[in-house]
Amino acid sequence: MTRVTVWAPHAAHVTLECAGERFPMARREGGWWAVDAPALTHGVDYAFRVDDRGPFPDPRSPWQPQGVHGPSRWLEHSRFHWNDAGWRAPPLASAVIMEIHVGTFTPAGTFDAVIDRLDHLARLGITHIELMPVAEFPGDRGWGYDGTSLFAPHHALGGPDGLKRLVDACHRRGLAVLLDVVYNHLGPDGNYLGQFGPYFTDTYSTPWGDAVNLDDPDSDEVRRFFLDNARMWLRDYHFDGLRLDAVHAIVDTSAIHLLEALADEVRRLETQTGRPLALIAESDANDPRLIRPVEVGGYGLDAQWNEDFHHALHALLTGESQGYFADFGRLEEFARVLSRGFALDGRYSRYRRRAHGRPASDVPGRRFVGCLQNHDQIGNQATGERSSHLLSPGLLKVGAALVLTSPFIPLLFQGEEWAASTPFLYFTDHRDAELAAAVRDGRREEFAGFGHDPARIPDPQAAETFERSRLDWDEPLQAPHADLLEWHRALIRLRHSRAALAEDRLDRLRVEFDESHRWLLLLRPDLVVACNLAAWPQTLTLPPEASHLSLHLRSEPDIRLDHTGLRLPAEAVAVLAGPDTPQD
């Protein structure tokens, strides 16, 4: 006997439809409705009618094989056989993360197809993979940030069992798996939550319309919806952590913010399962309260993406100064991020025309994720340009070295390790013609405002836009890609083996630089990273404490270290280190 429940607090009557029958549901406490349905077993489709409207898929549908507008399908998680008993994820402090979009990572674009490439990631030295959102979204292709059935793995990617096979395979290879989840909004196409109850409120407005109702009347069950969603991914799909999209857009004035409640929920699940679980926030607010312990007024999350690190490094290497890059571009800002956590830590932001952020210099580096590329920053380019399209091979190596030797958790985006030539474009597959046109026109108008020819902006709805974004797995074997791949491997080996790179107290990292000559030194006990970002060769004088160090890694063969100093060609980087002292 299957007990079916659904929350619809203001409905007069609710009916379950399955196996060609209709089952009137009984009202229960708290706005919930319930019915026993013998016909509803694993693999059987079902839907709800609310006050004679519908049928609608289950707000907590675990499986949408016909997409966001189709019926739900009942799923029994216990039927899947896991092979990861005893698995424990490595700590975030020692992580090297690879962000992956399942649909473009392989030619097949499925969960099962990703499994075939896991050995590449393991050989590279990746410890965690981070999947972009996989909850059911409209159509067959998309980034996943417009999901509407948040409990259902996308049908075109392989559905529930395909996702479980991928996570299971990752754990067998020693790879932890993180999932990107979106709790700040839902997509407009296929969003039926409002048919059931007050999941949204017009008290606040967001870029996506009405805000999620987290603090207005009837919000307790809405909050529970998201907390249960997080528990499901971690418990039933064995994910090792969640990346929380754009938490600065989550509006919640409750005494206990949703993020704090989520951290508490995950800590309790961690105790129940005996597995370490991580929560990583994306935020552009530069507010370290996200990652401070609850005991000192924080939300208790484990880490956050460091937007300042990306912006400072990108602007420094590319010279880009539009939009939020207006606050960056000098070595001074990048050095400030390395030594203080944020560049904008209460300082004036030219882009915002006001002070931004608050100090975070006491926060350890393990609480921040740093990158040169991610899906947003590539997709935000007009034609999906990666760093490999914007930078010379020399500066790509400099950028990789600064990401992988920083005091922060390094993150790479799929294909970055070999300087993939394929773009990562913004693509959608909306079946609603009006919405598809609005997305297409909006994208072109946005970039026309930055001086781009609208006719040259790829159509997000075109299948070709999606196909162009697929990785080319022949490239890693070819020049110049193979050289960049080996450089990343060497840097990741260095990060895993050197105790100096495990030190994440920002006050123990010293940064020296020369703005006019464009060189920078990262100094730690027993290790120095020396970067020449200039278009001309330079000889750098090393500080006395580096006199016993020798060349350990060099981006170019003609880098030399002698009594006169360190000779670096243009756009080159070298790592100097003492004798091998592996981490404990």
DOGU-152887 format. One record per residue (C-alpha): residue number from 1; residue in one letter; x negated, y, z. Coordinates in steps of 0.5 Angstrom, whole numbers, plus 500, padded with zeros to 3 digits. Last residue first. Layout:
// DOGU-152887
(rec NUM A (X Y Z))
...
This chain:
// DOGU-152887
(rec 584 D (398 529 513))
(rec 583 Q (396 533 507))
(rec 582 P (390 531 503))
(rec 581 T (384 535 504))
(rec 580 D (380 535 498))
(rec 579 P (373 539 499))
(rec 578 G (374 546 498))
(rec 577 A (379 550 493))
(rec 576 L (379 555 487))
(rec 575 V (385 555 483))
(rec 574 A (384 558 476))
(rec 573 V (388 563 472))
(rec 572 A (388 566 465))
(rec 571 E (391 571 461))
(rec 570 A (385 574 458))
(rec 569 P (379 570 460))
(rec 568 L (377 569 467))
(rec 567 R (369 570 470))
(rec 566 L (369 569 477))
(rec 565 G (364 572 481))
(rec 564 T (357 574 480))
(rec 563 H (354 568 483))
(rec 562 D (357 563 479))
(rec 561 L (364 561 477))
(rec 560 R (366 560 470))
(rec 559 I (373 560 466))
(rec 558 D (371 558 459))
(rec 557 P (375 551 459))
(rec 556 E (382 555 460))
(rec 555 S (387 554 465))
(rec 554 R (382 552 470))
(rec 553 L (384 547 476))
(rec 552 H (379 546 482))
(rec 551 L (373 551 481))
(rec 550 S (369 551 488))
(rec 549 L (370 554 494))
(rec 548 H (364 556 499))
(rec 547 S (364 563 498))
(rec 546 A (372 564 499))
(rec 545 E (371 567 506))
(rec 544 P (366 572 503))
(rec 543 P (372 575 498))
(rec 542 L (371 574 491))
(rec 541 T (369 579 486))
(rec 540 L (373 578 479))
(rec 539 T (370 578 472))
(rec 538 Q (375 580 467))
(rec 537 P (377 578 460))
(rec 536 W (382 583 456))
(rec 535 A (389 582 455))
(rec 534 A (391 583 463))
(rec 533 L (394 578 467))
(rec 532 N (388 575 470))
(rec 531 C (390 570 476))
(rec 530 A (386 567 482))
(rec 529 V (389 562 486))
(rec 528 V (385 561 492))
(rec 527 L (384 555 497))
(rec 526 D (381 553 503))
(rec 525 P (385 558 508))
(rec 524 R (390 561 504))
(rec 523 L (388 567 499))
(rec 522 L (393 569 493))
(rec 521 L (389 573 488))
(rec 520 L (392 578 483))
(rec 519 W (389 581 477))
(rec 518 R (392 587 472))
(rec 517 H (386 592 472))
(rec 516 S (391 598 473))
(rec 515 E (395 594 479))
(rec 514 D (389 591 482))
(rec 513 F (391 585 487))
(rec 512 E (390 582 493))
(rec 511 V (395 577 497))
(rec 510 R (394 574 504))
(rec 509 L (398 568 506))
(rec 508 R (398 567 513))
(rec 507 D (403 572 515))
(rec 506 L (408 568 510))
(rec 505 R (408 562 514))
(rec 504 D (409 557 509))
(rec 503 E (403 552 510))
(rec 502 A (404 546 505))
(rec 501 L (400 549 500))
(rec 500 A (394 549 504))
(rec 499 A (395 542 506))
(rec 498 R (393 540 499))
(rec 497 S (396 534 496))
(rec 496 H (403 535 493))
(rec 495 R (401 542 491))
(rec 494 L (395 540 487))
(rec 493 R (399 534 484))
(rec 492 I (404 539 482))
(rec 491 L (399 544 479))
(rec 490 A (396 538 475))
(rec 489 R (403 535 472))
(rec 488 H (404 543 470))
(rec 487 W (398 543 466))
(rec 486 E (399 536 463))
(rec 485 L (406 539 460))
(rec 484 L (403 545 458))
(rec 483 D (398 541 454))
(rec 482 A (403 536 451))
(rec 481 H (407 542 449))
(rec 480 P (402 545 444))
(rec 479 A (401 540 441))
(rec 478 Q (406 534 441))
(rec 477 L (408 529 445))
(rec 476 P (412 533 450))
(rec 475 E (416 535 444))
(rec 474 D (419 529 441))
(rec 473 W (424 530 447))
(rec 472 D (427 535 444))
(rec 471 L (432 538 449))
(rec 470 R (439 540 447))
(rec 469 S (441 547 447))
(rec 468 R (442 548 439))
(rec 467 E (447 542 440))
(rec 466 F (451 547 444))
(rec 465 T (451 553 440))
(rec 464 E (452 548 434))
(rec 463 A (459 546 437))
(rec 462 A (461 553 436))
(rec 461 Q (465 556 442))
(rec 460 P (459 560 445))
(rec 459 D (459 564 439))
(rec 458 P (451 566 438))
(rec 457 I (450 573 438))
(rec 456 R (447 575 432))
(rec 455 A (453 579 429))
(rec 454 P (454 583 436))
(rec 453 D (447 586 434))
(rec 452 H (444 587 440))
(rec 451 G (443 594 443))
(rec 450 F (444 593 451))
(rec 449 G (452 595 450))
(rec 448 A (452 590 444))
(rec 447 F (450 585 449))
(rec 446 E (456 585 453))
(rec 445 E (461 586 447))
(rec 444 R (458 580 444))
(rec 443 R (460 576 450))
(rec 442 G (466 579 451))
(rec 441 D (468 577 444))
(rec 440 R (467 570 445))
(rec 439 V (470 569 452))
(rec 438 A (476 573 450))
(rec 437 A (477 569 443))
(rec 436 A (476 562 447))
(rec 435 L (481 565 452))
(rec 434 E (486 566 447))
(rec 433 A (485 560 443))
(rec 432 D (486 555 449))
(rec 431 R (482 549 448))
(rec 430 H (476 552 451))
(rec 429 D (469 549 449))
(rec 428 T (464 553 452))
(rec 427 F (457 555 451))
(rec 426 Y (451 560 453))
(rec 425 L (445 558 450))
(rec 424 F (439 555 453))
(rec 423 P (434 555 447))
(rec 422 T (429 549 444))
(rec 421 S (422 551 444))
(rec 420 A (421 547 450))
(rec 419 A (415 550 454))
(rec 418 W (412 543 456))
(rec 417 E (414 543 464))
(rec 416 E (420 548 462))
(rec 415 G (424 543 459))
(rec 414 Q (429 542 464))
(rec 413 F (428 548 469))
(rec 412 L (423 548 474))
(rec 411 L (424 550 482))
(rec 410 P (418 551 487))
(rec 409 I (420 551 494))
(rec 408 F (416 558 497))
(rec 407 P (409 559 499))
(rec 406 S (407 560 492))
(rec 405 T (402 555 489))
(rec 404 L (407 552 484))
(rec 403 V (411 558 482))
(rec 402 L (404 562 481))
(rec 401 A (401 557 477))
(rec 400 A (407 556 473))
(rec 399 G (407 563 471))
(rec 398 V (399 564 470))
(rec 397 K (400 558 465))
(rec 396 L (406 561 461))
(rec 395 L (401 567 461))
(rec 394 G (396 563 457))
(rec 393 P (401 560 453))
(rec 392 S (404 567 451))
(rec 391 L (410 569 453))
(rec 390 L (417 571 451))
(rec 389 H (419 564 447))
(rec 388 S (416 560 452))
(rec 387 S (420 564 458))
(rec 386 R (426 561 455))
(rec 385 E (430 565 450))
(rec 384 G (438 564 450))
(rec 383 T (440 568 445))
(rec 382 A (442 575 448))
(rec 381 Q (438 573 455))
(rec 380 N (443 571 461))
(rec 379 G (443 564 459))
(rec 378 I (435 564 460))
(rec 377 Q (436 567 467))
(rec 376 D (442 563 469))
(rec 375 H (440 556 467))
(rec 374 N (433 557 471))
(rec 373 Q (426 560 469))
(rec 372 L (420 563 473))
(rec 371 C (422 560 480))
(rec 370 G (422 561 487))
(rec 369 V (427 557 492))
(rec 368 F (426 560 499))
(rec 367 R (427 557 506))
(rec 366 R (421 553 506))
(rec 365 G (417 560 506))
(rec 364 P (418 561 513))
(rec 363 V (423 567 515))
(rec 362 D (419 572 519))
(rec 361 S (418 577 513))
(rec 360 A (425 577 512))
(rec 359 P (427 584 512))
(rec 358 R (434 587 510))
(rec 357 G (437 588 503))
(rec 356 H (438 594 498))
(rec 355 A (438 601 499))
(rec 354 R (442 605 494))
(rec 353 R (442 607 487))
(rec 352 R (443 599 485))
(rec 351 Y (438 599 479))
(rec 350 R (433 604 483))
(rec 349 S (434 600 489))
(rec 348 Y (431 603 495))
(rec 347 R (428 599 501))
(rec 346 G (432 595 506))
(rec 345 D (428 588 504))
(rec 344 L (428 589 497))
(rec 343 A (421 586 495))
(rec 342 F (424 580 499))
(rec 341 G (420 574 503))
(rec 340 R (415 579 506))
(rec 339 S (408 576 503))
(rec 338 L (410 573 497))
(rec 337 V (415 578 495))
(rec 336 R (411 584 497))
(rec 335 A (406 581 492))
(rec 334 F (411 581 487))
(rec 333 E (413 588 488))
(rec 332 E (406 591 488))
(rec 331 L (404 587 482))
(rec 330 R (408 591 478))
(rec 329 G (415 590 474))
(rec 328 F (420 590 479))
(rec 327 D (426 595 481))
(rec 326 A (428 596 473))
(rec 325 F (429 588 472))
(rec 324 Y (436 589 475))
(rec 323 G (438 592 469))
(rec 322 Q (433 593 463))
(rec 321 S (425 593 465))
(rec 320 E (422 587 461))
(rec 319 G (415 587 462))
(rec 318 T (414 580 460))
(rec 317 L (410 577 466))
(rec 316 L (411 582 471))
(rec 315 A (418 583 470))
(rec 314 H (419 575 470))
(rec 313 L (415 575 476))
(rec 312 A (419 580 480))
(rec 311 H (425 578 478))
(rec 310 H (424 571 480))
(rec 309 F (421 572 486))
(rec 308 D (427 577 488))
(rec 307 E (432 572 486))
(rec 306 N (430 568 492))
(rec 305 W (434 562 491))
(rec 304 Q (437 560 498))
(rec 303 A (435 555 504))
(rec 302 D (437 551 509))
(rec 301 L (444 554 511))
(rec 300 G (445 556 518))
(rec 299 Y (450 561 518))
(rec 298 G (445 566 522))
(rec 297 G (447 570 528))
(rec 296 V (441 568 532))
(rec 295 E (444 561 535))
(rec 294 V (447 560 528))
(rec 293 P (440 559 525))
(rec 292 R (437 564 520))
(rec 291 I (438 562 512))
(rec 290 L (444 566 510))
(rec 289 R (442 571 515))
(rec 288 P (436 572 511))
(rec 287 D (440 577 507))
(rec 286 N (437 579 500))
(rec 285 A (444 580 497))
(rec 284 D (443 576 490))
(rec 283 S (445 570 493))
(rec 282 E (445 562 491))
(rec 281 A (445 558 497))
(rec 280 I (442 551 499))
(rec 279 L (445 546 503))
(rec 278 A (441 540 505))
(rec 277 L (442 533 508))
(rec 276 P (438 529 511))
(rec 275 R (441 522 512))
(rec 274 G (443 518 518))
(rec 273 T (450 518 515))
(rec 272 Q (454 520 522))
(rec 271 T (449 525 524))
(rec 270 E (448 528 517))
(rec 269 L (456 528 517))
(rec 268 R (456 533 523))
(rec 267 R (450 537 520))
(rec 266 V (454 538 514))
(rec 265 E (461 540 517))
(rec 264 D (457 545 521))
(rec 263 A (453 548 515))
(rec 262 L (460 548 512))
(rec 261 A (463 552 517))
(rec 260 E (457 557 517))
(rec 259 L (458 558 510))
(rec 258 L (466 559 511))
(rec 257 H (465 565 515))
(rec 256 I (467 564 523))
(rec 255 A (470 570 525))
(rec 254 S (473 570 519))
(rec 253 T (472 576 514))
(rec 252 D (471 571 508))
(rec 251 V (470 574 501))
(rec 250 I (465 569 497))
(rec 249 A (462 573 491))
(rec 248 H (455 573 495))
(rec 247 V (455 566 495))
(rec 246 A (453 566 488))
(rec 245 D (453 558 487))
(rec 244 L (452 553 493))
(rec 243 R (447 548 491))
(rec 242 L (449 542 495))
(rec 241 G (444 536 498))
(rec 240 D (442 529 498))
(rec 239 F (448 527 494))
(rec 238 H (451 520 496))
(rec 237 Y (457 520 491))
(rec 236 D (462 518 497))
(rec 235 R (459 522 503))
(rec 234 L (455 528 500))
(rec 233 W (460 529 494))
(rec 232 M (466 528 498))
(rec 231 R (463 532 504))
(rec 230 A (463 538 500))
(rec 229 N (470 537 497))
(rec 228 D (472 536 504))
(rec 227 L (469 543 506))
(rec 226 F (472 546 500))
(rec 225 F (479 544 501))
(rec 224 R (479 545 509))
(rec 223 R (478 552 507))
(rec 222 V (484 552 503))
(rec 221 E (488 548 509))
(rec 220 D (486 554 514))
(rec 219 S (488 559 509))
(rec 218 D (495 559 510))
(rec 217 P (495 567 511))
(rec 216 D (489 571 509))
(rec 215 D (482 569 511))
(rec 214 L (479 564 506))
(rec 213 N (484 565 500))
(rec 212 V (480 564 494))
(rec 211 A (479 571 490))
(rec 210 D (484 574 485))
(rec 209 G (481 575 478))
(rec 208 W (474 572 476))
(rec 207 P (470 578 477))
(rec 206 T (473 578 484))
(rec 205 S (479 582 487))
(rec 204 Y (481 582 494))
(rec 203 T (487 582 498))
(rec 202 D (490 579 491))
(rec 201 T (489 572 495))
(rec 200 F (488 565 492))
(rec 199 Y (489 558 494))
(rec 198 P (496 560 496))
(rec 197 G (500 553 495))
(rec 196 F (502 548 490))
(rec 195 Q (502 551 483))
(rec 194 G (497 556 485))
(rec 193 L (492 550 485))
(rec 192 Y (494 549 477))
(rec 191 N (487 551 474))
(rec 190 G (487 548 467))
(rec 189 D (484 554 464))
(rec 188 P (482 560 469))
(rec 187 G (476 557 472))
(rec 186 L (475 557 479))
(rec 185 H (472 562 484))
(rec 184 N (467 563 490))
(rec 183 Y (466 555 491))
(rec 182 V (462 553 485))
(rec 181 V (458 547 487))
(rec 180 D (451 545 484))
(rec 179 L (449 538 486))
(rec 178 L (442 536 489))
(rec 177 V (439 529 488))
(rec 176 A (433 526 491))
(rec 175 L (428 522 487))
(rec 174 G (424 516 490))
(rec 173 R (426 512 483))
(rec 172 R (431 507 487))
(rec 171 H (434 514 489))
(rec 170 C (435 517 482))
(rec 169 A (438 510 480))
(rec 168 D (443 511 485))
(rec 167 V (445 518 483))
(rec 166 L (445 516 476))
(rec 165 R (450 510 477))
(rec 164 K (454 514 482))
(rec 163 L (455 519 476))
(rec 162 G (457 514 471))
(rec 161 D (462 511 476))
(rec 160 P (466 518 477))
(rec 159 G (466 520 470))
(rec 158 G (461 519 464))
(rec 157 L (459 526 462))
(rec 156 A (465 527 458))
(rec 155 H (470 525 464))
(rec 154 H (467 531 468))
(rec 153 P (466 528 476))
(rec 152 A (473 530 479))
(rec 151 F (473 533 486))
(rec 150 L (473 540 484))
(rec 149 S (478 540 478))
(rec 148 T (478 547 476))
(rec 147 G (471 548 473))
(rec 146 D (469 554 470))
(rec 145 Y (462 554 472))
(rec 144 G (461 547 469))
(rec 143 W (456 550 463))
(rec 142 G (460 547 458))
(rec 141 R (462 542 453))
(rec 140 D (468 537 453))
(rec 139 G (473 541 454))
(rec 138 P (475 545 460))
(rec 137 F (472 543 467))
(rec 136 E (472 537 471))
(rec 135 A (466 538 477))
(rec 134 V (459 537 474))
(rec 133 P (456 543 476))
(rec 132 M (448 544 474))
(rec 131 L (445 538 477))
(rec 130 E (439 539 481))
(rec 129 I (433 534 481))
(rec 128 H (429 533 487))
(rec 127 T (422 530 488))
(rec 126 I (419 532 481))
(rec 125 G (412 529 481))
(rec 124 L (411 529 473))
(rec 123 R (411 522 473))
(rec 122 A (418 522 477))
(rec 121 L (421 526 472))
(rec 120 H (418 522 466))
(rec 119 D (421 516 469))
(rec 118 L (428 519 470))
(rec 117 R (429 520 463))
(rec 116 D (433 514 461))
(rec 115 I (437 515 467))
(rec 114 V (439 522 464))
(rec 113 A (443 518 459))
(rec 112 D (447 514 464))
(rec 111 F (450 521 466))
(rec 110 T (451 523 459))
(rec 109 G (449 528 454))
(rec 108 A (447 523 449))
(rec 107 P (442 527 446))
(rec 106 T (439 528 453))
(rec 105 F (438 534 458))
(rec 104 T (444 538 454))
(rec 103 G (450 535 457))
(rec 102 V (447 533 464))
(rec 101 H (444 541 465))
(rec 100 I (438 539 470))
(rec 99 E (434 543 475))
(rec 98 M (428 540 477))
(rec 97 I (426 541 484))
(rec 96 V (419 540 487))
(rec 95 A (420 539 495))
(rec 94 S (415 539 500))
(rec 93 A (419 543 505))
(rec 92 L (426 541 502))
(rec 91 P (424 534 506))
(rec 90 P (424 528 503))
(rec 89 A (431 524 502))
(rec 88 R (432 518 506))
(rec 87 W (434 512 502))
(rec 86 G (436 506 507))
(rec 85 A (441 503 503))
(rec 84 D (440 505 496))
(rec 83 N (443 500 492))
(rec 82 W (450 502 492))
(rec 81 H (456 497 489))
(rec 80 F (462 501 487))
(rec 79 R (469 499 489))
(rec 78 S (469 503 496))
(rec 77 H (470 509 492))
(rec 76 E (477 507 490))
(rec 75 L (480 512 485))
(rec 74 W (487 514 483))
(rec 73 R (487 517 476))
(rec 72 S (490 524 475))
(rec 71 P (494 526 469))
(rec 70 G (492 531 464))
(rec 69 H (491 538 463))
(rec 68 V (484 538 466))
(rec 67 G (481 533 462))
(rec 66 Q (484 526 460))
(rec 65 P (480 522 464))
(rec 64 Q (481 526 470))
(rec 63 W (478 523 476))
(rec 62 P (478 524 484))
(rec 61 S (484 529 484))
(rec 60 R (484 533 490))
(rec 59 P (489 539 487))
(rec 58 D (492 533 484))
(rec 57 P (494 534 476))
(rec 56 F (501 537 475))
(rec 55 P (507 535 472))
(rec 54 G (510 540 472))
(rec 53 R (515 544 475))
(rec 52 D (521 541 479))
(rec 51 D (520 544 485))
(rec 50 V (513 541 485))
(rec 49 R (512 535 481))
(rec 48 F (506 531 482))
(rec 47 A (501 527 478))
(rec 46 Y (499 519 477))
(rec 45 D (495 515 473))
(rec 44 V (493 508 475))
(rec 43 G (485 506 475))
(rec 42 H (485 504 482))
(rec 41 T (492 503 485))
(rec 40 L (498 507 485))
(rec 39 A (504 502 484))
(rec 38 P (505 501 492))
(rec 37 A (506 508 493))
(rec 36 D (507 510 500))
(rec 35 V (509 518 500))
(rec 34 A (507 524 504))
(rec 33 W (507 532 503))
(rec 32 W (503 537 507))
(rec 31 G (505 544 509))
(rec 30 G (502 543 516))
(rec 29 E (506 538 519))
(rec 28 R (510 533 514))
(rec 27 R (515 533 508))
(rec 26 A (517 527 505))
(rec 25 M (515 525 498))
(rec 24 P (520 523 492))
(rec 23 F (517 517 488))
(rec 22 R (518 518 481))
(rec 21 E (517 512 477))
(rec 20 G (513 510 470))
(rec 19 A (507 507 473))
(rec 18 C (506 514 477))
(rec 17 E (510 520 479))
(rec 16 L (510 523 486))
(rec 15 T (515 528 487))
(rec 14 V (515 535 491))
(rec 13 H (521 538 494))
(rec 12 A (522 545 497))
(rec 11 A (515 548 496))
(rec 10 H (512 553 501))
(rec 9 P (507 549 504))
(rec 8 A (504 545 498))
(rec 7 W (499 540 501))
(rec 6 V (499 533 498))
(rec 5 T (499 526 500))
(rec 4 V (499 519 498))
(rec 3 R (499 513 502))
(rec 2 T (497 507 498))
(rec 1 M (500 500 500))
